Amino acid sequence: MRLFDTHAHYDDPKYDTEYPGGADRAITESRKAGVERIICAGTRPETNSSTLKLAEEYDYIYAAVGIHPSDIRFFDRKHDQTLLKKTEEQLAHPKVVAVGEIGLDYHYEETDRERQKFFFDSQMKIAATHSLPVVIHDREAHGDSFETVRRYPEVSGVFHCFSGSAEMSKQLVRLGYCISFGGTVTFKNAKEVKEVAATVPDDMFLIETDAPYLAPSPHRGKINLSAYLPLVVYALAEIRGTSPEAIAELTYENAMRVFKLR
């Protein structure tokens, strides 16, 4: 079966320190597991650049470039417009298929929510201008995330590693957003995620690893690899009452459509 890992971070330094052979070996191993395409997501101009370099080195890797809500803390406010301009310039690279990883993350108390909203809204405008899909990070910010995407009906894309409710997933699907599932669907206590996975329409769900994060069981807590993507497929097949081959083909075709790789 052929697989499409729609979200990974192979520029992450964890591969240099925690995985023998580094990112190059991890990427090569993914091919042996049937992963034919990978989208690597940047999180700020520097990681966007390293992600674009990977996309240049491997013909089956594509890039999403954006400013992650948690990464704005690395920059002084006076550089906000410069960051956005640089990110928009990076969209011109021929291997870029989406604006991402963007969104909201309210997990930490010290989070500057208003500044996160500014960056999210600004990047939704950029996606609309360039007719690109978005890759959205939504952590403990479901209401504000939904309200932001609702303001841009001309934009669609994917909510990656979805952690919202089944009702929210239905509303997002109506807005044209795909729901993406990763290693959490293999966790025994992930009841809500599994409920969502059982109900998302066939043409509106994707699979991912978020490598090197969120490794599926039985590798939970270890560095994640695209080579583990079949474990996500097997879990979804059981949840949806179908075959792993059917899940793999559906999600591959969905990804090709969403990221305009036809």
C-alpha positions in Angstrom: 0.0 0.0 0.0 1.1 3.5 -0.7 1.2 6.1 2.1 1.3 9.9 2.3 2.6 11.4 5.5 1.1 14.9 5.4 2.9 16.3 8.4 6.5 15.8 9.7 9.5 17.9 10.9 12.6 16.2 9.6 14.6 19.4 10.2 14.2 18.9 13.9 17.5 18.6 15.8 16.1 15.6 17.7 17.1 13.5 14.7 20.7 14.5 15.1 20.8 13.7 18.8 18.3 10.8 19.3 18.2 8.8 16.1 21.2 6.9 14.7 21.9 8.1 11.2 19.9 11.3 11.6 17.1 12.6 9.5 18.5 11.1 6.3 18.2 7.6 7.6 14.8 8.2 9.0 13.6 9.5 5.6 15.1 6.6 3.8 13.5 4.1 6.2 10.1 5.7 5.4 10.3 4.5 1.8 10.7 0.9 3.0 7.4 1.3 4.9 5.5 2.4 1.8 5.6 6.1 2.4 5.7 7.7 -1.1 5.3 11.3 -0.2 6.0 13.5 2.8 5.1 17.1 3.7 7.5 18.7 6.1 6.2 21.8 7.9 8.2 24.8 8.9 7.5 26.8 12.0 9.3 30.2 11.4 11.6 31.6 8.7 14.7 29.6 9.8 12.9 26.2 10.0 11.0 27.1 6.8 14.4 27.4 5.1 15.7 24.1 6.4 12.4 22.4 5.4 12.8 23.8 1.9 16.3 22.5 1.7 14.9 19.0 2.5 12.3 19.4 -0.2 15.1 20.2 -2.7 17.1 17.2 -1.6 14.3 14.6 -1.9 11.9 14.6 -4.8 9.1 13.0 -2.7 9.3 15.6 0.1 7.2 18.8 -0.1 7.1 21.8 2.2 4.6 23.9 4.1 5.9 27.2 5.3 4.5 29.3 8.1 4.9 30.8 11.6 3.8 28.4 14.4 2.0 30.1 17.3 4.5 28.9 19.8 7.5 30.2 17.8 6.6 33.8 17.9 8.1 34.0 21.3 11.5 33.8 19.7 11.0 37.3 18.1 10.5 40.8 19.3 7.2 42.4 18.4 9.0 45.0 16.2 9.9 42.2 13.8 6.3 40.9 13.3 5.8 42.4 9.9 9.3 41.4 8.8 8.5 37.8 9.8 5.3 37.7 7.8 7.0 39.3 4.8 9.8 36.7 4.8 7.3 33.9 5.2 5.3 35.1 2.2 8.4 35.3 0.1 9.2 31.7 1.0 5.9 30.7 -0.6 7.4 31.3 -4.0 9.5 28.1 -3.8 8.2 25.5 -6.3 8.0 22.7 -3.6 5.7 24.7 -1.3 2.2 23.2 -1.1 0.7 25.0 1.9 0.9 27.8 4.4 1.7 26.1 7.7 2.2 25.3 10.4 0.0 28.1 11.6 -2.8 28.4 14.2 -3.2 28.8 18.0 -1.8 27.2 21.1 -3.2 28.1 24.4 -1.6 25.4 26.5 0.8 27.6 28.5 -0.5 30.3 30.8 2.1 32.9 29.6 0.9 32.6 26.0 0.3 35.9 24.3 -3.1 35.0 22.8 -3.7 38.3 21.0 -0.3 38.1 19.2 -1.0 34.5 18.2 -4.4 35.6 16.8 -2.7 38.4 14.8 -0.2 35.9 13.2 -2.9 33.4 12.5 -5.2 35.9 10.9 -2.4 37.5 8.9 -1.3 34.1 7.6 -4.9 33.2 6.7 -4.9 36.3 4.6 -1.7 35.3 2.9 -3.1 31.9 2.1 -6.1 33.5 0.6 -4.0 35.8 -1.5 -1.9 32.9 -2.9 -4.7 30.4 -3.2 -2.9 27.9 -1.0 -4.3 25.5 1.6 -3.4 25.9 5.2 -2.1 23.5 7.8 -3.5 24.4 11.2 -2.2 23.7 14.7 -5.0 24.0 17.3 -4.1 23.2 20.9 -6.6 24.0 23.6 -7.9 26.9 21.4 -10.8 25.2 19.6 -13.3 28.1 19.8 -10.9 30.8 18.6 -9.4 28.5 15.9 -12.9 27.8 14.5 -13.9 31.5 14.5 -10.7 32.4 12.6 -11.1 29.9 9.8 -14.8 30.7 9.5 -13.9 34.3 8.6 -12.0 33.0 5.5 -14.5 30.9 3.5 -12.1 31.1 0.4 -9.4 29.2 2.4 -9.4 25.5 3.2 -6.8 22.9 4.3 -6.3 20.6 7.2 -6.5 20.6 11.0 -3.4 18.5 11.8 -3.3 16.0 14.7 -6.9 16.9 15.4 -7.8 17.1 19.2 -11.3 18.7 19.0 -14.7 17.2 19.4 -16.8 15.2 16.9 -19.1 18.2 16.6 -16.3 20.5 15.8 -14.9 18.2 13.2 -18.4 18.1 11.5 -18.4 21.9 11.4 -14.9 22.1 10.0 -15.7 19.5 7.3 -18.7 21.7 6.3 -16.2 24.6 5.9 -14.0 22.4 3.6 -11.3 21.4 6.1 -9.9 17.9 6.3 -9.2 16.3 9.7 -5.8 14.7 10.1 -5.0 11.8 12.4 -1.6 10.7 13.8 -0.3 8.5 16.5 -2.9 9.5 19.1 -5.5 7.2 17.4 -3.4 4.3 18.6 -3.5 5.4 22.3 -5.8 3.4 24.5 -7.2 6.5 26.3 -7.8 8.5 23.2 -11.6 8.0 23.2 -12.6 11.4 21.8 -10.1 11.2 18.9 -11.3 7.7 18.0 -14.9 9.0 18.0 -14.0 11.7 15.5 -12.0 9.2 13.4 -15.1 6.9 13.1 -17.3 9.7 11.7 -15.2 11.9 9.4 -16.3 11.4 5.7 -14.1 9.3 3.5 -13.0 12.2 1.4 -12.2 14.5 4.3 -9.5 12.8 6.4 -5.7 12.5 6.2 -2.9 10.7 8.1 0.3 12.0 9.4 3.1 11.3 12.0 4.1 14.8 13.2 7.5 13.2 13.4 9.5 13.4 15.6 6.6 13.9 18.0 3.6 11.8 19.0 4.9 8.4 18.1 2.2 5.8 18.0 1.9 2.8 20.3 4.0 0.7 20.9 6.6 3.4 20.3 4.9 6.0 22.4 7.4 8.3 24.1 10.1 7.6 21.6 11.2 9.6 18.5 8.6 9.3 15.8 9.2 8.3 12.2 7.2 8.3 8.9 8.0 4.5 8.9 5.5 4.2 11.8 2.7 5.5 9.6 1.3 2.0 8.9 0.4 1.8 12.7 -1.9 4.8 12.2 -3.4 3.2 9.2 -4.1 -0.1 11.0 -5.7 1.7 13.9 -8.0 3.8 11.6 -8.9 0.7 9.7 -10.1 -1.0 12.9 -11.9 2.1 14.0 -13.7 2.6 10.7 -14.4 -1.0 10.0 -12.4 -1.3 6.8 -9.1 -2.6 5.5 -5.7 -0.9 5.9 -5.3 -0.8 2.2 -8.6 1.1 1.8 -7.4 3.7 4.5 -4.1 4.1 2.8 -5.5 4.7 -0.7 -8.3 7.0 0.6 -5.8 9.2 2.5 -3.3 9.2 -0.3 -5.8 10.4 -2.8 -7.2 13.0 -0.4 -3.8 14.4 0.3 -3.1 14.7 -3.4 -6.3 16.6 -3.9 -6.0 18.9 -0.8 -2.4 19.9 -1.6 -3.0 20.2 -5.3 -0.4 17.7 -6.4 -2.3 16.5 -9.5 
